[in-house]
Amino acid sequence: MFAERLLAVLSGRRPAHWMLRHTAGRAYDDLAWLAERSPLRTRGPLPVIHDVGYYVSASGALEVFARVAAGGRMRAMAFRLERGADGRWRCTAIDLGLRPGPR
């Protein structure tokens, strides 16, 4: 599941480049920025995805959200998946409520 792969990067268990072929556009840059900060890293048990939901926003596009238990807190993780011309799904946006600085 894509959410689990994304969580592995955001918790520091995998490097950002592990997701390179699964992202498109600015999503990889945003993921790399987030991965440097490991916002879902915990000192205790590994973060766990509790719920996943989605909304079909357009043909070939999904807005996905997940609740993640990390370090005794529930966190939100949201991302957009779009189906490319080759039929593969790629992440085109990621949001954890953190914002990268100016580019």
N, C-alpha and C positions, 0 to 999 in steps of 0.2 A: 504494500500500500504506500502511496506517495507520502502521506502524512508521516508515516514511520521513518521514511528515508529523510524527510525534512527535519524531523525531531532529532535524528542521529547527528545531523550537522549542527543544529542549533544548541545541542547539549554538549558539543565538543567531542563526541565519540567518533566522528568522521570529519575529514577535511571538506571544505566547500567545493573543491574541484571534483569531488565524488558525484556532485549533482550537475556538472556542466552540461552533459547531453540531455538532461531533463529540464533545462530552463531555456528561456528565450528572451531576447530584449534586455531590459534593465534588471530583470529579476535576478540574474546571476550576480550583478554588481551589488544589488541590495542584499542578497544572500551572503556574499563575501563580507560585506560590512557587518552584518549581524553575526556571522560566524566568528569574527574577530572578538566579539564581545561575549560570545557563548551565553546568551540571555537565559537559556533553559538548563544550564549546568547546575548540578546539585552536589552537595557533599555527602549526602546519604544515598538512599535508593535512587536508581535511575528514574528519570521522568517517564510517565506513562500516559498514553492517550486514553481518555475516558469516553468521549463521545465525538462522533464526526457527523456533520450534516452538510448538505449542499443545496444550492439553488441553481437551476439551469437559467442562466441570464440571457443566453442567445444560443442559436444552433451551433454546436461545437464549442461551447464555453460553459464552464462550471465555476461558481463561486463556492469555495469550500471553507468550512470553519471547524475547528477542533478545540475541545477542552483538554488541557494537559495538566496533570498533577505533577508539580515540580517543587521539591523542597518543602512540602507541607502546604503549598499554595496551589490554587487553581489558576491557570493562565489561559489566555486565548491565543490561538494561532489561526490566521486566515491566509488563504492563497487562492489564486485564480489559475485554472487549467484551461488551455485552449488546444483544440485538435488542429494540427498543422496539415498542410497539403499532402504530406506523406502519410497521414492517418495516425501519427503518433501524438500523444498528449504531452504537452510541455507546460511548465509553470511560467506564467508571465507576470505575476505580482505576488509579493509576500508582505504580510503585515502582522507585527506583534505589538503594535502600539508604540514602537520606538522609531525615531526618524533619523536617517543618516544626515550628516552635515552637508554643507554646500559642496558641489562638485566642480 
